[in-house]
Amino acid sequence: MPDDEQLEIWKRQYQREKQSRKEAEALLESKSRELYLANEELKSLTKELEKRVAERTKIIERQKNEALLQAAQLQESEKRFQDVTQAAGEYVWETDESLTLTYLSEQASDSLEYDIEDLVGFPLVSIFANQSDDDQDSINYLIELFKERKTFKGQALRCRDKSGNLKWHTISAVPKIDPHQRFRGYRGTGRDITDMQKARDEAIKAARAKSEFFSNMSHEIRTPLNGIVGMSRILLESNLREDQFNYAQSIKSSADSLVTLANSIFDISLIESGKLELKEKDFSIDELLDSCLDYIKGKADPKSIELRFAVARNVPQYAFGDAARLKQAILNLLENAVNFTNQGEVMLSVQATENDLIFEISDTGIGISDTEIEKIFKSYESSHSLSYQREGGSGLGLSISKGIAEAMGGQLTATSALKKGSTFRLSIPSKKASIEALSYPEKHCAVLSSDNRQAKRLAERLQRLGCQVIDTLEASQEWEKLSQKGDLLAFRFLPLGQNRPSEAEEKRDRALREKGASLVYLHRESEAGNEPGVAYIDRPVRTYRLLRALAPDPLPDDSAANLPFKGIRCLVIDDNSINLQVAESMLSKLGALVEVTTSASACIQKLKHSSFEVILMDIRMPSVNGVEATRMIRSNGIATPIIAVTANAGEGEIDTFFQAGMNGYIPKPLLSSELEAEVSRCLKLKQKTQTPATTAAHGKTSNVFDELELLSLFSHNFELSKLVVSEFSKQTKCLMEELTQLVKADNPTSTRECLHNLSGSSFNLRANAFGESCAKLSKLIGNEASEQVVDAQLKTLHEDYATLRARLEAFLNT
């Protein structure tokens, strides 16, 4: 049995174990609690993680779906772009910074016949380079665009496919710029336009053929019309019975209508083919407008249509441009206005802006519907409209006017209201003339009218002429001012249907005349009054009538004016006997002594035995035409002025006339005024060429190249003269090279033809020495002279050419 000590030990041991167990249980309980809490936290974190994983999975799934959708859309976009470019016949290309192709779509392979791999990796310009000298300018321009990093569109270039066929392509591109603004190459499209180019060339050929057809048709129509118009004029000037006069007048009226129609068709052909050329020079705006009003007044008066006319104060008196074409456009619009106006008025007003001249023609006529106004400027369409069928006319006038306006750099527009009237607005660039404007600052004028607008329009026109104007509506306070001016020129508008003023107005006018004033009555009637000391001007008031009132001219010497060609010997060549009679009659009435012949050969024989001051040469004759006949005349050393007479008025053919050695040109049908003007010009030219040089230097050198005479020929237009000399120099150089080859080839016929061309153009340019050398060599070759003689003359010709070249270069460098 244990003793007490042992029990005490056991007891202490038990107490320690009990304490340890208690501590262990407490620790276990603590750890269990921690484990529980950790487990709960783990559960919470697991749930949060699962939630985040689910959310992220949804995001990734959405992004995946969006990426797939974008990829599909991008693929669809690329497919759409490829389909569009393929449908448009285009291919896509890209380059790197060195302009080396990095991408080329398959469509390019169809045109170039190369595999894409054969082209990628090569410079883009290498595809288009080395085709011909004609392409070099286009290649150089493309390279400049690349250097300047510019965007470009529709650059046309030529290349060859794998088979060697020539192709036309257009390329467009934009530079590729990265976010750091660094150039990374070009991206663009290309297109094979070979078929379009062929179609364009065929269209140009068709247009040219149509133009030539219209030109020939115009000639064929106008040639017989020339006889009809001319003979009808002669008939009308002869002693006819009244019924015979009416018959002749009907013939002339019908022929004039046919001439107008032929001219309209010819003008449309020129406009459509882009060959309408302008002959610009200084002209008087007032003379042009007066001429238009004089013409249209004859059409408006029978319909009792009132013509109104206004010119703004800032409109210049003179301008630089093609007066004939501008007049044609304005007359077309005025005729249209009168044709489609049955009552009321037609108004022509002219305004000026800083850059443009604006001609506005308005009427109170039938107006134009919205459907018709869209096609009134279209050739051949407007002629089918009901209005034109009802009122008559070819329907080409508006198309021609629009074509003329656009050729001048302007435009023609129209506004209209059905049954209320129309307004056509023709605007063209205003080009300053070198002629000084007229001005009458010493003239004091008064405008007397109860119509304020009417008075202001005339007052503005008088101020435009520099006059001092008192604008009055007959107010009593104004009469005090008027009565004090003894040098007053008063213009009074007379009411419609009256050729003299009212009693009260007449009393006042008499008081003005007693003070020394002059009176001008402006009336509408064809017959003016006969009030003594009063001048009458019919309305609309043309500017030349105003000028005559402001500065009356003495009467001209009619005897000298009626026979300007008295004693002048003229030779007329035409295979048509009627045309010969017309020309002979017109020239004879101008005082000329006329001889006629029907062929070129007869003309040359006549020139061998007789001398003439001027020759009128028909162009289209059988066997030898007028151009060939002129060359023959010039090759014989005859320098008589030759004037071409033809209905074919194309610019290209006129150039041929002058190159052959002709000095002038008159279109058919012959008009006496045009005939007189052109013959006078050529006669003055001949007198100048026969006048000795005014200086020794000019006398010694003018036979080589007469600059003074050339400048005179071109109205002292130095720039135009230089242009002609430059063209002559180029043409002569080519002909001389051709001559050298022809001489080597021993081809006498072609050699003489080449010499004829050289001599004709040289004489025309006043390079007489060289022209004579060419003519002499041509004669020697034609007479089969010895080789030594021909060689000697050929050497002289080359020496004369060298001298002439030096003179031409000096002139061009002036």
C-alpha angles and dihedrals in degrees: 000000000000117000126234094266092055090048090050090053091049090046093052089044090051091049090051092048090046090050091046091049089050091049090046091050090048090048090047090048090048093047092046088053091049090047090050092049091046090048091050090049090048090051090051092047091047091052091048091048092048089049093049092045089052092048093046090047089054091049092048090047091049092046089047091051091045091049090049089048092048090048090050091046091047090049090048090047091050090046090048091048091047091048092048094047090045091048088049090047093245134134130205126234140177135191136193126234091286090054091248114148111255097168136021124173122234093252090075090062092063092058101037096035089221125121111251090240089060091059106036110090095035126101112269094231091056089073090060101031130102097024099124141316089266090065096050095085091054092048092049091050091050091050090051090053090051092048092052091046090233130164112240138182134204099000104176117218138163127232139163126243124224090274091055096252116147113244134186118222134177120207131193126187149165126211117253110234121184124217089269090058093250121146111247102174136274134302121195153126135259135199137198106233097169093117091046090050091050090048089049091050090048090048090051090050090048091048090048091048090048090048091050090047092052090045092052092042090050089052093047091049097042096046095066089035088058088061093045095047093043096046091046089054090050090049092050091053093051128081104279134166114247094258091047091050090052091050091050091046090053091050091051093046092051092046091049089053091051091049089052091050093048090049091049093052090047092049092050090052090052092048095047093048092046092241099119102126124192124224102208125194139135113293140170113255090200094053090049093050093043090053091051092049093046089054098043093044088068089058097040099048096063088055092046090238114157114231116211125191132190133174120189117235094243095055108114119239092225134033139177117244146078102313094182094056093043090051089049091054094047093046091051089055094045092048089049091051094050093044093054097041118083097174138003125040147316117214128201113191129174125202135172133214127186091276108014145057112218123201114190122191115188131174142182092229136125094296128216128272122236091250094051098042090065092063105032092102095048116104115248092358098080089050089065095054119113091241094059092044089052099042098033131231135116094270091228098104097087092046090051093047091051091048091051092048092051092045087056091051094255137099143236121218135173138206124186146168119206112253090002104074143258139261124207118195118200114187126180133172112273111235119190119241125216093230118105115240122245117249135183105187091157091062117098111198137181128198114212115196140128088219108084096197092047092051094047093050092054092042090054091051092051091049088051086060090053097257125146104240133199107200108203139165090204092272111171094237090058093056091068089059093044095049091055094059111082094179092053122140108203124195116201123191111220117212120253112284095019130103096186135041127257121273094261092046091048090053092053092045091053089053090052092050090050087057089054099262122143121228131212120188116207111207140171101215125098091232117061125210123256101228107156115245092017128108120213127213122184119224140284085054109233118207095238088059090052091049091050089053092047096045114013113207124219116253113272124241099261095190093064093039094052095054105038093151098046109160094001113140112224129184118204121195119192133136090216112084094203092054088050091054092049094050093043092050094049094047093044091054088055090055099259125144102232132200122180137202133178103217142040094240092053089048092055092048090051091050090055091062104027137043126221135188094219140008126211108205125193109217104210109059130141121259098004117027126211095263093052091045090053091052090051091050093049092046087058089058095251110147099182110139110262121202119200115226115195144131091225102094101173115142093230093056093046088056088053090054093054093043089055090056104267119144104204147010135220121185124223135277091057117236117197092225093052092044092051093047096049096043089049091051093050093046090053089049091053092049090052093050089052093049113101116246114268095223133043092235092053091046092055097046107030092088089062094047123341104211094175093054092046091052090049090051090056095044091257091296098152097187092051090047091052090049092053092046091050091052091046090050092053093045093047091050091054092046092050090052089048090048091054091053093046092051090050090048090050093231105153097178095053090039092057090047090052091048090049089055092048095047094045095051091042094054089046090054091046093248089136102163094055091042090053091049090053092048092049092050090048090053092049093051091046091050091048093239121186120283092246092055092047092048091050092051091045089054090050090049092054090048091050089048091052090051091047093049091054091050092048092050090049090050093049091049093051 
